[in-house]
Amino acid sequence: MNNSFWKKKRVFITGHTGFKGSWLTLWLKNLDAQICGYSLRPKSRKSLFYEANVSEGIDSHLGDILNYKELSKKIKQFQPEIVFHLAAQSLVKKSF
């Protein structure tokens, strides 16, 4: 894999506060990508997002993807080259 592909790439990640989104953010930060994250606040202070200081060094926004106006505004401001959509409700009961 050519890791230099990610260097300075503008990457927008929804769900960057979740488990997979946090790991993706950490990995891309390590590869020197420019990252903007948009996600709900984690439910607990004992989450990977807080424990690993995922928001450090990125443009991190806490918000609901259902707020189309705000989400659209952040995407337009950041002008990403790549978008990862990881925002999801993992518990089926809650998602209904």
Secondary structure as the mmCIF struct_conf table of DSSP 4:
data_model
#
loop_
_struct_conf.conf_type_id
_struct_conf.id
_struct_conf.beg_label_comp_id
_struct_conf.beg_label_asym_id
_struct_conf.beg_label_seq_id
_struct_conf.end_label_comp_id
_struct_conf.end_label_asym_id
_struct_conf.end_label_seq_id
HELX_RH_3T_P HELX_RH_3T_P1 ASN A 3 TRP A 6
TURN_TY1_P TURN_TY1_P1 LYS A 7 LYS A 8
STRN STRN1 ARG A 10 THR A 14
TURN_TY1_P TURN_TY1_P2 GLY A 15 THR A 17
BEND BEND1 GLY A 18 GLY A 18
HELX_RH_AL_P HELX_RH_AL_P1 PHE A 19 ASN A 30
TURN_TY1_P TURN_TY1_P3 LEU A 31 ASP A 32
STRN STRN2 GLN A 34 SER A 39
HELX_LH_PP_P HELX_LH_PP_P1 LEU A 40 PRO A 42
BEND BEND2 LYS A 43 LYS A 43
TURN_TY1_P TURN_TY1_P4 ARG A 45 LYS A 46
BEND BEND3 SER A 47 SER A 47
HELX_RH_AL_P HELX_RH_AL_P2 LEU A 48 GLU A 51
TURN_TY1_P TURN_TY1_P5 ALA A 52 GLY A 57
BEND BEND4 ILE A 58 ILE A 58
STRN STRN3 ASP A 59 LEU A 62
TURN_TY1_P TURN_TY1_P6 ILE A 65 LEU A 66
HELX_RH_AL_P HELX_RH_AL_P3 TYR A 68 PHE A 78
BEND BEND5 GLU A 81 GLU A 81
STRN STRN4 ILE A 82 HIS A 85
BEND BEND6 LEU A 91 LEU A 91
HELX_RH_AL_P HELX_RH_AL_P4 VAL A 92 SER A 95
#
